[in-house]
């Protein structure tokens, strides 16, 4: 049981660092994208700085955290308790959300590569909305793992929908304030 608890603690730590990386990298994408409206030296300096910051975050924190999380999760699922959890429907729903999180991670990697090559394909508004996808997945997984029921994620999603509505209103308000 001690082995399981140590793995679980490490798993939580690397999930936290992975999510921190995912949340912050999209903020950096937003800031990088907003330099598009600038000109001259200011634009060049900021874009260069955002590329450096993003590269360090992505390659030193976010990717390693995603990989270590996956390794530790695999080890956890191969413990006696993990095998028991794999027989329960809520775990398969959780693993489906985790799969979606890895797809989100890979999509962020594509955006990262585009921005490193000076290809700005998304608006800051689109990226702000994109940033909330990880939040939805986080809420769903936390409720599933905490409640350990197939309906647990629904409580998380219903709660997050309320939060999304508030966030969208906040984004609209922020955009209006910035335009003034």
Residue frames relative to the residue before (quaternion, step in Angstrom):
aa qw qx qy qz dx dy dz
X 1.0000 0.0000 0.0000 0.0000 0.00 0.00 0.00
X 0.6009 0.5665 -0.3572 0.4364 3.59 1.09 -0.71
X 0.6183 0.5493 -0.3237 0.4596 3.58 1.02 -0.88
X 0.6579 0.5117 -0.2995 0.4643 3.57 0.92 -0.95
X 0.6878 0.4903 -0.2895 0.4503 3.60 0.86 -0.93
X 0.6230 0.5158 -0.3401 0.4798 3.58 1.07 -0.69
X 0.6487 0.5064 -0.3111 0.4753 3.59 0.95 -0.86
X 0.6506 0.5218 -0.3138 0.4538 3.56 0.95 -0.90
X 0.6466 0.5112 -0.3190 0.4677 3.60 0.95 -0.86
X 0.6661 0.4863 -0.3026 0.4778 3.60 0.91 -0.88
X 0.6164 0.5495 -0.3349 0.4537 3.57 1.03 -0.80
X 0.6662 0.4935 -0.3000 0.4720 3.59 0.88 -0.91
X 0.6390 0.5316 -0.3285 0.4485 3.60 0.93 -0.86
X 0.7287 0.4256 -0.2563 0.4713 3.59 0.82 -0.93
X 0.5631 0.5466 -0.3938 0.4786 3.60 1.18 -0.39
X 0.6488 0.5182 -0.3158 0.4591 3.58 0.93 -0.89
X 0.6929 0.4563 -0.2988 0.4716 3.61 0.83 -0.88
X 0.6139 0.5410 -0.3477 0.4578 3.58 1.07 -0.67
X 0.6830 0.4684 -0.2899 0.4797 3.58 0.85 -0.93
X 0.6030 0.5430 -0.3639 0.4573 3.60 1.00 -0.72
X 0.6610 0.5058 -0.2961 0.4687 3.55 0.97 -0.87
X 0.6701 0.4986 -0.3026 0.4592 3.58 0.90 -0.89
X 0.6688 0.4939 -0.3096 0.4614 3.58 0.92 -0.86
X 0.7200 0.4511 -0.2648 0.4560 3.58 0.86 -0.94
X 0.6268 0.5480 -0.3645 0.4171 3.60 0.96 -0.73
X 0.6487 0.4966 -0.3333 0.4707 3.60 0.97 -0.72
X 0.5888 0.5390 -0.3706 0.4748 3.63 1.09 -0.59
X 0.6561 0.4933 -0.3118 0.4785 3.58 0.98 -0.80
X 0.5915 0.5459 -0.3624 0.4699 3.59 1.09 -0.65
X 0.6462 0.5249 -0.3137 0.4567 3.56 0.95 -0.92
X 0.6775 0.4855 -0.2978 0.4654 3.58 0.83 -0.97
X 0.6344 0.5271 -0.3211 0.4654 3.57 1.00 -0.84
X 0.6586 0.5176 -0.2981 0.4577 3.56 0.93 -0.93
X 0.6650 0.5198 -0.3028 0.4426 3.57 0.98 -0.81
X 0.5650 0.5848 -0.3969 0.4257 3.62 1.21 -0.24
X 0.4709 0.6971 -0.4272 0.3315 3.57 1.25 -0.33
X 0.6950 0.4805 -0.2742 0.4592 3.58 1.04 -0.73
X 0.5877 0.5687 -0.3690 0.4417 3.59 1.27 -0.15
X 0.2160 -0.7720 0.5769 0.1567 3.55 -1.26 0.13
X 0.8167 0.3278 -0.2116 0.4252 3.50 -1.36 0.28
X 0.8519 -0.1720 0.1403 0.4744 3.49 -1.26 -0.69
X 0.6123 0.5638 -0.3556 0.4251 3.60 1.00 -0.79
X 0.6606 0.5034 -0.2963 0.4716 3.58 0.92 -0.94
X 0.6772 0.5045 -0.2944 0.4474 3.59 0.84 -0.98
X 0.6657 0.5060 -0.2990 0.4598 3.58 0.91 -0.94
X 0.6951 0.4750 -0.2848 0.4583 3.59 0.83 -0.97
X 0.6572 0.5041 -0.3254 0.4563 3.59 0.90 -0.86
X 0.6318 0.5211 -0.3320 0.4682 3.59 0.99 -0.80
X 0.6716 0.4981 -0.2992 0.4598 3.59 0.92 -0.91
X 0.6627 0.4957 -0.3116 0.4669 3.61 0.93 -0.84
X 0.6131 0.5384 -0.3504 0.4597 3.60 1.05 -0.67
X 0.6574 0.5002 -0.3073 0.4724 3.58 0.94 -0.89
X 0.6751 0.4996 -0.2982 0.4537 3.58 0.82 -1.00
X 0.6722 0.5029 -0.2886 0.4604 3.55 0.92 -0.96
X 0.6524 0.5243 -0.3145 0.4478 3.56 0.92 -0.88
X 0.6686 0.4924 -0.3025 0.4680 3.58 0.89 -0.89
X 0.6590 0.5023 -0.3084 0.4673 3.58 0.90 -0.91
X 0.7037 0.4959 -0.2686 0.4322 3.55 0.79 -1.06
X 0.7838 0.3774 -0.1772 0.4602 3.56 0.82 -1.04
X 0.7316 0.4145 -0.2413 0.4845 3.59 1.11 -0.54
X 0.7836 0.2864 -0.1568 0.5285 3.60 1.09 -0.63
X 0.7604 0.4413 -0.2451 0.4086 3.57 0.52 -1.19
X 0.7010 0.4509 -0.2860 0.4728 3.62 0.72 -0.98
X 0.6748 0.4765 -0.3299 0.4568 3.64 0.75 -0.86
X 0.6388 0.5271 -0.3314 0.4520 3.61 0.99 -0.77
X 0.6435 0.5168 -0.3202 0.4651 3.59 0.99 -0.81
X 0.6744 0.4911 -0.2931 0.4670 3.58 0.96 -0.86
X 0.6744 0.4820 -0.2994 0.4724 3.59 0.88 -0.93
X 0.6025 0.5515 -0.3516 0.4573 3.61 1.05 -0.73
X 0.6715 0.4985 -0.2934 0.4630 3.57 0.90 -0.91
X 0.6468 0.5132 -0.3206 0.4642 3.60 0.94 -0.84
X 0.6938 0.4661 -0.2846 0.4694 3.58 0.82 -0.97
X 0.6180 0.5389 -0.3476 0.4549 3.60 1.03 -0.74
X 0.6366 0.5231 -0.3221 0.4662 3.56 1.00 -0.81
X 0.6464 0.5059 -0.3138 0.4773 3.57 0.99 -0.83
X 0.6470 0.5245 -0.3172 0.4535 3.59 0.97 -0.86
X 0.6823 0.4938 -0.2898 0.4546 3.57 0.93 -0.88
X 0.6789 0.4706 -0.2839 0.4869 3.57 1.24 -0.36
X 0.5025 0.5911 -0.4532 0.4390 3.58 1.25 0.33
X 0.6769 -0.4822 0.3399 0.4402 3.63 -1.17 0.29
X 0.6672 0.4838 -0.3095 0.4743 3.61 0.95 -0.81
X 0.6234 0.5460 -0.3294 0.4525 3.57 1.06 -0.75
X 0.6333 0.5235 -0.3206 0.4712 3.57 1.03 -0.80
X 0.6264 0.5209 -0.3272 0.4788 3.59 1.04 -0.80
X 0.6647 0.5105 -0.3047 0.4524 3.60 0.90 -0.94
X 0.6410 0.5468 -0.3284 0.4269 3.60 1.02 -0.75
X 0.6360 0.5204 -0.3252 0.4679 3.58 1.23 -0.33
X 0.6529 0.5164 -0.3029 0.4641 3.59 1.28 -0.16
X 0.5611 -0.6566 0.3913 0.3176 3.60 -0.88 0.94
X 0.6198 0.5615 -0.3628 0.4110 3.62 0.97 -0.75
X 0.6253 0.5436 -0.3461 0.4401 3.62 1.06 -0.68
X 0.6572 0.4995 -0.3179 0.4664 3.58 1.01 -0.74
X 0.6099 0.5147 -0.3509 0.4900 3.58 1.12 -0.59
X 0.6311 0.5267 -0.3240 0.4683 3.58 1.00 -0.86
X 0.6734 0.4909 -0.3016 0.4632 3.59 0.87 -0.92
X 0.5980 0.5452 -0.3577 0.4661 3.59 1.14 -0.56
X 0.6517 0.4888 -0.3098 0.4903 3.59 1.00 -0.79
X 0.6274 0.5238 -0.3369 0.4674 3.59 1.03 -0.75
X 0.6121 0.5344 -0.3375 0.4752 3.58 1.04 -0.75
X 0.6487 0.5055 -0.3088 0.4777 3.59 0.97 -0.85
X 0.6263 0.5356 -0.3345 0.4572 3.58 1.06 -0.73
X 0.6523 0.4863 -0.3215 0.4843 3.60 0.98 -0.74
X 0.6105 0.5208 -0.3574 0.4778 3.62 1.04 -0.63
X 0.6230 0.5273 -0.3219 0.4797 3.58 1.04 -0.83
X 0.6328 0.5332 -0.3216 0.4602 3.59 0.96 -0.90
X 0.6811 0.4798 -0.2927 0.4693 3.60 0.86 -0.94
X 0.6251 0.5174 -0.3391 0.4759 3.60 1.04 -0.70
X 0.6256 0.5154 -0.3312 0.4830 3.60 1.04 -0.74
X 0.6188 0.5431 -0.3468 0.4492 3.57 1.05 -0.71
X 0.6352 0.5182 -0.3295 0.4685 3.59 1.02 -0.76
X 0.6432 0.5021 -0.3182 0.4826 3.58 0.98 -0.82
X 0.6081 0.5559 -0.3338 0.4581 3.58 1.02 -0.85
X 0.6814 0.4892 -0.2877 0.4621 3.59 0.83 -1.01
X 0.6377 0.5278 -0.3303 0.4536 3.59 0.97 -0.84
X 0.6932 0.4707 -0.2844 0.4659 3.58 0.84 -0.95
X 0.6148 0.5328 -0.3521 0.4628 3.61 1.05 -0.64
X 0.7196 0.3891 -0.2234 0.5300 3.59 1.23 -0.54
X 0.5242 -0.6799 0.3710 0.3541 3.58 1.27 0.48
X 0.4671 0.6307 -0.4750 0.3980 3.57 1.07 0.73
X 0.0486 -0.7963 0.6028 -0.0131 3.55 -0.34 1.26
X 0.0460 -0.8491 0.5247 -0.0407 3.55 -0.21 1.35
X 0.7512 0.3425 -0.1844 0.5333 3.59 1.22 -0.38
X 0.4549 -0.6554 0.5242 0.2979 3.52 -1.17 0.59
X 0.6256 -0.5254 0.3994 0.4160 3.55 -1.22 0.33
X 0.6008 0.5555 -0.3546 0.4525 3.60 1.10 -0.62
X 0.6543 0.5014 -0.3103 0.4735 3.61 0.92 -0.87
X 0.6746 0.4911 -0.2962 0.4647 3.57 0.97 -0.81
X 0.5938 0.5476 -0.3667 0.4616 3.61 1.10 -0.59
X 0.6514 0.4870 -0.3050 0.4954 3.57 1.01 -0.81
X 0.6198 0.5550 -0.3269 0.4482 3.58 0.99 -0.88
X 0.6272 0.5701 -0.3224 0.4215 3.57 1.01 -0.86
X 0.6603 0.5346 -0.3132 0.4243 3.60 1.08 -0.62
X 0.5064 0.6506 -0.4313 0.3664 3.61 1.19 -0.32
X 0.6514 0.5052 -0.3187 0.4678 3.59 0.94 -0.86
X 0.6165 0.5488 -0.3401 0.4507 3.57 1.07 -0.72
X 0.6431 0.5193 -0.3166 0.4653 3.58 0.95 -0.87
X 0.6643 0.4932 -0.3041 0.4722 3.57 0.91 -0.91
X 0.6336 0.5385 -0.3284 0.4480 3.59 0.95 -0.86
X 0.6614 0.5005 -0.3100 0.4647 3.59 0.84 -0.94
X 0.6705 0.5160 -0.3049 0.4372 3.57 0.85 -0.98
X 0.6904 0.4793 -0.2823 0.4625 3.57 0.85 -0.96
X 0.6544 0.5115 -0.3281 0.4499 3.60 0.90 -0.85
X 0.6704 0.4781 -0.3115 0.4742 3.60 0.92 -0.80
X 0.6332 0.5283 -0.3365 0.4547 3.59 0.99 -0.74
X 0.7225 0.4452 -0.2587 0.4614 3.57 0.78 -1.01
X 0.6604 0.4997 -0.3116 0.4660 3.59 1.11 -0.59
X 0.7589 0.3698 -0.1992 0.4977 3.59 0.83 -0.98
X 0.1834 -0.8297 0.5013 0.1633 3.57 1.22 -0.56
X 0.5463 0.5411 -0.4407 0.4631 3.52 0.89 1.04
X 0.5723 -0.5922 0.4324 0.3672 3.55 -1.16 0.53
X 0.6667 0.4740 -0.3056 0.4873 3.59 1.19 -0.42
X 0.4554 0.7243 -0.4275 0.2919 3.58 1.25 -0.27
X 0.6614 0.5099 -0.3191 0.4480 3.54 0.95 -0.82
X 0.5801 0.5829 -0.3797 0.4238 3.59 1.14 -0.57
X 0.6219 0.5228 -0.3416 0.4724 3.60 1.00 -0.78
X 0.6588 0.5071 -0.3017 0.4666 3.55 0.97 -0.85
X 0.6823 0.4862 -0.2934 0.4605 3.56 0.90 -0.92
X 0.6299 0.5162 -0.3426 0.4683 3.61 0.96 -0.79
X 0.6573 0.4999 -0.3064 0.4734 3.56 0.97 -0.84
X 0.6828 0.4837 -0.2966 0.4602 3.56 0.93 -0.84
X 0.5790 0.5647 -0.3877 0.4423 3.60 1.09 -0.57
X 0.6323 0.5097 -0.3228 0.4859 3.56 1.02 -0.78
X 0.6579 0.4995 -0.3039 0.4747 3.55 0.98 -0.85
X 0.6295 0.5367 -0.3326 0.4529 3.61 1.00 -0.82
X 0.6319 0.5246 -0.3364 0.4608 3.55 0.95 -0.85
X 0.6592 0.4920 -0.3018 0.4820 3.57 0.96 -0.86
X 0.6549 0.5105 -0.3142 0.4602 3.59 0.96 -0.82
X 0.6501 0.5113 -0.3179 0.4636 3.58 0.94 -0.85
X 0.6365 0.5040 -0.3240 0.4857 3.56 1.00 -0.78
X 0.6425 0.5237 -0.3093 0.4661 3.56 1.05 -0.80
X 0.6419 0.5146 -0.3181 0.4712 3.59 1.01 -0.83
X 0.6521 0.5061 -0.3156 0.4680 3.58 0.95 -0.86
X 0.6496 0.5068 -0.3096 0.4746 3.56 0.97 -0.86
X 0.6402 0.5233 -0.3173 0.4643 3.59 0.97 -0.88
X 0.6584 0.5076 -0.3093 0.4618 3.60 0.94 -0.87
X 0.6468 0.5121 -0.3168 0.4680 3.58 0.99 -0.78
X 0.6551 0.5029 -0.3092 0.4716 3.57 0.96 -0.85
X 0.6628 0.5099 -0.3100 0.4523 3.61 0.95 -0.83
X 0.6672 0.5137 -0.3082 0.4427 3.59 1.03 -0.73
X 0.5961 0.5821 -0.3635 0.4167 3.60 1.20 -0.39
